[in-house]
Amino acid sequence: MRADADVLIVGGGPTGLMLAGDLAAAGISCAVVERRDAESDLSRAFGVHARTLELLDARGVARDLIARGLPIPRLAPFGLQFFRLPSRFPYMLGVPQYETERVLGARARDLGAGILSGTELIRLSQDRDGVDLTVRESGRDERTLRARYVVGADGVRSTVRRELGLPFPGRAVVRSVMLCDVRLAEPPPDIVTARATADGFVFVVPFGDGWYRVIAWDRARRRADTAPVELREVRAITRRVLGTDFGMHGPRWLSRFHSDERQVPRYRVGRVFLAGDAAHAHSPAGGMGMNTGLQDAVNLAWKLTAAVRGWAPEGLLDSYHAERYPVGRRVLRTSGVILRCALLRPRVLRAARDAALRAAARVGPVARRMAGAVSGIDLAYPAPPGAHPLAGRRAPDIPLAGGSPRTLYHALRPGRFLLVTPPDAVAPDAVTAGWEDRVDHAVAGGATRRAVLVRPDAYIAWACDDAGADGQAGAVRAALERWCGPAGTVPVRPAVRSR
C-alpha cells in the first residue's frame, strides 16, 4: 500500500503532539496535520495533573515542563489535597497550555515526527487498507495524503468526527464563561483563590511567571460566545465575588466560551480514531480535560505501534475504546459535579457544600480518594476474570536493581513493555526470548517474589505473586503472548533518541 505515513494525526494541540512523539519514538512514520500556521500563545488548559506528569517522566520531558510552571499542592476551595498522592509529583502543575505544547512539540520534532502547519483537513475517506485525507495548505491547491491509520485530535469542532458522521451528544451546562490571563498588582495571599456566590464564580491561579489565569462567570450577564470580553467585565464580577480584583491589568488574551458536556459514542471507526476534545468535552472544573486527552494519546500510541509492526494481538485496537470511553465518561461526571457545586445559588446549599468540603479535607482517606480521582492516579482499566488484583492498575515508580535505569518509569522510556522480576528469578532473559523488540527486562530493587508485566503506558498487564515457583516461566510466556503477540524473529530496532 502506498502511504505518506503510517499514521496521520489531525490536530496539533497537546493530544496530537503527545501521540506524534510516542509514535515517532517507536519508529513509526507519522505526521501532524495542523490548521494553524504559527505557534499559539493562547492557553485554554491551565494545569497538568500528577498522573500526566508521571507519563511525561516516562518520556523524559517532565522536568522540562515542571521548570515552566508552578507546583500547586492543593486546591483548597474544592477540597483537593494533591500533596496526599502516592506519587513523585504530589501536586497539580500550574502551567499555560502553550508551554505544554512547546515541550511536546519539541519532543515530537526531535524524534522525527512531521508537523504540517497551515494545513487544513477538507475530506476523509477510508477503505480496507488505509485512509485518504484531502487537505489544503495555505495558498495551495488541495492534495491527498494517505495513511494506514488516522487519529482525529482536532478538538470539539472536529472535522474528523464530522467526516465520520458521528454524533456528539450532550448539552451546554454553563454559558458565557470568561477566561483571561492577566497581571495582578496585589497577588492573592493563597496560591489558588476560588469562590462561588449567588452572583457567580471566580477562580484565580498563578502560572509562576507573573501571569495569572482567571476563570469568571457572572450569573446576571450571559452573552454569546462571539461577544468580545472586556477586562472591566472580569474585574466587576471578581470584585463582587471576592471583594477585590487584586489590581487586575495588562491582559495578554481574553476569551468567552460555553462549557459543554459531550461524548462521542465510538472512539474508533475502522482505521480512524478520535482522541482528546474530539472525543469528549467537559467543563474546566478540576482541570481534567487536557490531561484526559494526553492520556488518550498514551493509551492509543503503543496499540497503533503494535498494529503497524504486525504483532498486535486480536482486539488490541478495539481495547482503546473499551478502556478510554469509560474514563471519558467518568471525567465528564466528575467535572460536572464540581461545576454544579460551584453553581449552587441558594445560600443554604452553598453553606452545606462548604461544610462538606471542609469535613472531607479533615478525613485523610476521603481527601486522598478525591485527589486520586481528579489527578488520574486512581485510574484503573478493567481486567479479565481471574486476573491478578494488580492487573489494569497504575504501575508505581518502584526502584530497580543495577543502578541504570534507576526506576521503573525510567525503564519505560524506550516505549516497550517491561517485565520486572524478583532478584532471584531464574534466567528471565530466556523467558522473553523472541519478544526482545517489544519487551525489556528489569530486576526489582527490593526483596520480592512478585513479577509484573508493565504496559508501555505504565499500567500493569499481568502479575504473579510467586515468580520463583516451578512452572512460572510458562505463565510468563503465556502473558507475553497474550499481550505482546507471538514470539518471532527480532527485526532491527529503529534508533530512538530519548531526551
N, C-alpha and C positions, 0 to 999 in steps of 0.2 A: 504494500500500500504506500502510495506517495503521501508523505506527510511533511508539513512545515515544522511540526513539533510533536513530541509525544503527547504533551498536554498544553492546551491554551487556557489561560485564566483571564476572564473578563472582569476587570476592576482592579485598580492598583492601590486600594486602601490597605489597612493593616492585614485583613484576612488574606487578600490576594498575594501580598508581598510575603507573608509568612509561608504560605503554600508554595510559592515560587522558590523561596530559599530552601525549603525542605526537599523539594523535588530535585533542584539543581545539586544539592549536596549529595543526593543519591545517584547522581549521574544521569538523571532523566532530562531530556531536552524539553525545555518549557519556555514560554514567553507570556508576558502580561500585556493584555490589550487595555490601554487606559485612555479614556476620552480626554482627560486633562493634558495640556501640553506643557505644564510647568508644575513645579512642586507647590503644594498647597501650604498656606500659612494659617489655615483655619483649623479649629480644634473642637470637634463635637465631643469626643470622649475625653475624659479628664483623669482617669485612674487605671492603673494596672494592678490586678489583684495577685495574691500570693501564688496561686496555682499557675497563673500565666508566667510569673517571674521564675518559678521552678522550671517550666518548659523552656523559657528563654535561656536559663542557666544550662540546660541540657544541650543548648545550641551555641554556647559560648558568648552570648551577647547580653546577658542580664546586667553585667557590670557596666557596660556602655550606657544602657538605658537608665540605670539607677543614678549614674553620675549626672543625668539631665533633669532629675526630678527631686521630690521631697517625700521621704517616708512618712506615712500617716498611720500611727499605731492604733487609732480608734476613731470611730465616727460616733461620738457620744450622743448626739441628738437622736440617733437611730438605734442606740443600744448595742452597737457593733464594736467589739473589742478584739481587733486583729492581733494584738500582742499575745493572745492566748493560743494562737495557732501553732500546731506542731510542725513548723517549717523553718527553714533558714531565712525566710522572708516574712516575718510576722507583722506585716503591715500592708496597707494599700499605698502604692506609689502614685503620688500626685504628679502627673506629667502631661503636657499637651499632646494631643493625638499626632500632631505633625512631627514631634520628636520620635514617637514610636515608629512612624512611617519612615523617618530618616534612617533609624537604626536597622529596620527590617529591609529597607530598600538597598542600603549599602551591602548588607549580607547577601541578598539575592544577586546583585550585580557582581560582587566579588566571586561568587560561586558559579557564575556563567549564565544566569537567567537573563533572557531578553526582556527589555521594557519598551514596548511600542507606544510611546507617548503621543498624544494628539491623534489617536486612532479610535474611531467610534464604530461600535457594532451596529450593523444595519439589519442583517438577517441571519438566521441559523437554520441549518437542516442537518439531519443525520441519517446514516444508513447502517447496515450491519457491521461495516468495517471502520467507520470513522465519522467525524463531524466536520461540516463545512461552515465557516464563518465568512459572511460578506461584510467587509469593513471599508471605511472611508477614512483616509488620512487627510490632514489639513491641506487644502489646496490641491488635492489629487483625486483621480477617478477612483471608483470602487474597485476592490480586488478581493479575491477569495483566498482564505487561509484554511488549511486542513490539518486536523489533529486526530490522534486516536481517541482522546478524551477532552472534554471541555468542562470547566468549572465556572459557574456564574457567581462572582463575588462582587457584583455591581450594585449593591445597595437596595434600599427599599423600593426604588423605582426600576428595578432590574429589567433590562431588555431581554436577558436570557430567560428569565421567568415568563415574560410576555410571549416570547417566541415559542416556548414550550407549551403555551396555552394553559398554564397552571393558575388556579385561583389563589388569592392571598386573603383568606377570610379573617375577619376581625373587625375592630372598630377603633375610633379615636376616643381616648378616655379623658384627655385634657387638652384644651386648645390655647393658643397664644402664649406659650411658654417662651420667655426671653432668655437668651444666652448671651454672655459677653465676657471678654477678657479685659480687665481694667487695672489701673494703678490705684492704690489707696493711700491717702495722706496720713491716715491713722489706722494702721493694721489692727485687726481684731485681737483680743487677748488670747483666744483659743485658736488652735491650728485649724479646726473646722468650725464654722459658725452656721447654724441652721435653725430655723424656727418656722412654724406654721400657725397662723391665726385665722380668725374669721375673714380677714381681708385677703389672705393669700399665703404664699410661702416664699422664702428666700434661702438660698444655700450659697455659702461663700467658702472657697477652698483655695489655698495658695499652691502655686506651681514651684515655688522655691527660688525663682529668679526675679522676684519683684512684681510679677503678674499674678492676678487673682481671677479665678473663674467664678462668675456669678450666674446662678440659675434663679430666675424670679418669675412669679406668676401672680397677677393681680386679678382677683376674682371679679371685680367690678369693671374691668377693662379688657375685654376679649376681642381681639382684632384678627383679621385674616393673616395667614402666614406670609402673604406677599406685602403686607403693610410694613413700612420701614420702622425700625426700632430707634428711638431716640434715648440718649443716656438719661435725660430727665425723667423718662418713664421708669427706668430701672431704679434711679435714685429715690423717686417718690415712694414706690412700693417698699423699697428697702427701709426707708425711714419709718413707714407705718408699721412694718412688721418687727424690725429690730431696734427702732428708736434712734438710729443713726445710719448715715450712708457711708461712714468712715472716710469722708472726703474723696469719694469716687471720682476719678477723672481719667483722661487720656485713653479712651478705649481703642484697642487695635482692631477689634471687629465686634459687630453686634448682629444677632440673628433672632428670628422668631420661628417657632415651629409648633406643630401639634404632636402630641405623644400618642402613638398607635399601639395596640396590642394585636398582632397578626402573626400567623404562621402558615407556611405553605404545607399542603398535606403530604407531599412527597419530596424528599431531598434528592432523589435520583430518578431520571427518566432516560433509560437506555444508557448511552455513553455520556450523558450530561448530568452534572451535579450542581446543587446550589449550596452556598455556604454564607455565613455571616448574615448581614441585614437583608440579603436577597431571600433568605430562608425564614427569618424570624425578626420581628420588630417589637420592641417593648420600651417602656419608659426609661429615662436615665436614672431612676431611683436605684441606688445601690451600686451604680457604675458597672453593671454586668454585661452590657451589650457588646462592646468591642472585645472583651475578654472571651465571651462565648464564641464569637466569630473566630478569634485566634485559635481557640481550642477545637473548633470545627476543622480548621485547616490542618492542625497537627494530627487529628484522627484520620483525616482523608489522605494525607500525603503518603504515608507508608503503605496504605492499601492500593493507591494508584501505582506506586512503585512496584509492588508485587505483581499487579496486573500487567504492567508494561514489560517487566522482566520475565513473565511467563510462569511464575511459581505460586500465584495466588490460589489458595485453597477455594473450593467451591463455596459460594455465598459470601466471600470476604467483602466484595464491593457493596453488596446489599447490607452488610452489617453497619455501613456508615449511617444509613437512615435509621436502622434499628437501634443504634447506640445514641446518635445525636438528636434525633427527633424528641425523645423524652426529656433530654437535657434542655432543649429549647423551650419545651412546654413548661418545665419546672421554673426556668428563669422568667418566663412570661408571668407565671403566677406569683413568684416571689417579688419581682419588681412591682407587680400590680398591687400586692398587699401593702408594700411600703408606700407606694404613691397614694393609695386610698386612705391610708392612715394620715398622711400629710394633708389630705384634702378635707378632713373632717371639719365640719362647720360648727355644730352645737358645742357650746363651752363645756358641757358635762362630758361629752365624748372625748374632747381633746384632753381634758383633765384625766380621764380614765386611761387614755393612751399614754400620756406622760408618766403616770404612776406605774403602769405595766412595764414600760421600758426601764424605769429606774429599778424596779424589782428584779427584772430579768438580768440586769447588769450585775446585781449582787450575788446571783447564783452562778457559780463558775461553770458547771456543765451546760447550763442553758445558754449562757453567753458564748461559750465555746462552740456550741452547735449552731447558733445564729451566725457567728463569724465564719464557720466552716461552710455553711450553705451559700452565703454571699460570695465568699472568696473562691469557691470551687474546690477547696481542699477536701471536702467530704464527698465529692462526686465519685460514684462507682458505676460500672457498667454491669448489665445482667450477666450472670454466669450460668452455665448449663446445670441441670440437676445432678447432684452428687459431686460437684466440683469442690475443691478446697475452699474454705471460708475466705481466703485472701483473693481468690480469683475475681478479676474485674475491679479490684480496688487499686487506689493510687499506691505506687511503689515509693516508700520513703527513701530519702537520700542517705543510705547507710554507708559507713566506711568500708573500703575494700582492702584486702591484703596486698602487699607488694609495693605500695607507695605511689605507683602510677599505673592507671588513673587512681586518684585518691578516693573518690566516692562514686556511688552508683550513677549519679547524673553526669559526672564527667565521662564515665564509661559509655554513656548513651550518645555521646556527641557524634559518632560516625553514622547514627541514624539506623542502626540494625537492632535486632533482638539481642537481649543479653541474658545468658544463663549464669546465674550466681549459685555456686555450690559451696558446701562446707569445706573447711580446710583439709579434712581427711578423706574427701571423696576420691574414688579410685578412677584414674585415667579419664577425667571428664572430656578432654580434647578428643579422645577416641569416640566418645558417645556422640559428639557433634560433627564427626567426620561426614562430609558430604553437604553440610549446611554452612560451611565457612564463609560463603558470600552473603549469608543472611543473618548469621548468629555469631556473636562474640561471647567469650567466656571470661568470667572473673571469679575470684575466690573471696568469700565473705571475710571481713576483717575481724570478726569476733567468733567466739565459740558458739556453734550452732549445728544442728543436724538437718536444717531445712535447706532445700533447694528451691529456687524460684526462676521462672522464665518470664522476663520483663519485656513487654512490647516496646517498639520504638517510641510510642507516645507516653511512656513511663507509667503504664498500668500493668498489673500482674496478669499474665495469661494463664499460668499454671503454677502450682506449688505442691511440694511434697514434704512432709514433716520428718521423714526418716530416710534421707537420701543415701545413707550408707548401707541400707539393708540390701540383702541379696535380691536381685531381680529388678532393682530400681533403674538400672541402665535401660532396660526395655521400656519402662514407664516414661523416662526422659525422651527416648527416641519417638515414642508414640505421641508425646506432647509436641515435639518438634514437627512431626509430620502433620499433626492436626492444625498447627498454627503457621508453619513455615513451608508447607508443601513438601513433596517428595524430595529426598536427598538426590543429588545428581552431580554431574561434573561441574567443578567450580570454574566459572568464567573469570576472565581478567577483571579485577575490581577497578572501577574508574577512580582516577585520582581525585581526592576530595580535600579541599583546603578548609580547615576549621580555624575560626578566629579565636 
